[in-house]
Amino acid sequence: MQIKTEGIVIHSIRYGEADVIAKIYTKEKGLISYLIRGVLKSKKRKIKPAFLLPFSILTIDASHKSKTTLKRLIDASPIEAYTTLHQSIVKNSMVTFLTEILLQVLADEAPDEQLYEFVAYSILWLDANEEITLFHVHFLLRLTTFLGCSPDSTNIHLTKFDLKEGNFTFNTKSGYFIEGTLLVAFKMLLGTNFDNLKEISLPKEERKQLLNKVLLYYSFHVPGFKNPKSLLVLETLFS
């Protein structure tokens, strides 16, 4: 069966001398592993190596044989031409960090059009904007909605957020919680959108703490979750 759909490149790796295996999150089929023959060798290939950079949004033609786990990418073309995403060191590090997260949480061949649209919109926003210091934290919080583990904001007026229980409370016995100025920023992030992130002011060290709290939340609520290897690089760039 041959399909044509949109897809977001999550990860790609060299395979042999000239081939590439790319994990692409497709609108129609979910996360799929594709083999792209000769992409690193022939200059005449329709699919260019630059098309396979992380978070590239493509229109793809692919062959999906039911008995094979590795599908074949026949053709691809970029939908968007980025201006800053892969040129900015900070943005590129953020892309690496978020694609590591997505590789953990996206289920193979499980399509979710709303999740696809959210990721695509987020990428385009990141490329077009410069006030991005809390982008990745907000992205992670929004992502929990699609993963079925979003924070329970029923009692958002309370003074602590229990990371293990996933709700707001006056008191917590778990020992894992957010409070004080971090809680103020956390509440604001839950109730805003990307365009309003610039209104949330948080010192560098507290931004780092908040990110680590959100990652801890993921470790409690996303089975098998581990902190991305690129976290240290990201923290260094924002320090």
C-alpha positions, 0 to 999 in steps of 0.5 A: 500500500502506498500512502501520501501524508504529512509528517514531522521528522523526529529522529534520523540515523545513518544506515550503512554507507548512504541510507538513512532510517528516519522516525517520522510522526505522520498525521495519518499513521502515527510514528513510523520508521522509514528507510530512505535509500541512497539519500547520503550518496546521490546528489540527484536524489529527490529527498535531500539530507536537509529534509530529514533534520529534526522537526522538519515538516514534510509531505511524504509518499511512502510504501507501507507493506503490512508485514514489515516494521521498516517502511520505505520512503519514496519521496518527500518535500518540505512544507515549511522553510524555517528561518531560525530553527536549525540556525539558532544554537539555543533553538536547535538544542531545544529541538534536540531536547523535545525530540528526545521527549517525543521519541519516548512518549509517541507510540508507534503507528498510533495516529492522533491528528490533534497531537500532530497539529499541536506539535506542528503548530509548536514547531512553527511558533518556535521558529517564528519567535525569539522569546522562548525561554519557557517554550519547552516547559510550556510544550511539556505541560501542553503535551500531557493533555494528549498523553492523558496525564495532564495536571488536575487544576480543580483546586488550582487556588491551593498553595502546593502542587503534588507532583506524584498525585498530580493535583493542587493541595494545601499539604502533601505527604509525597515530598514531591511538590511545587510551591512559592514563586515556582507555583505561581509560574506553574499556574500561569503556564497551565492557563496561557498559550505560547504567545503570552509566555513573554509575560511570565518572568522567572529568573534563570535558576528558577526556570531550571528548577521548574523544568526539572519539576515538570520532568519529575512529573513526567517520571511519575506519570509517563511509564518508563520515562527517563530524562533526555541526555540533552538536558544538560546541554539545554541547561548550560545554554540557558544558564 
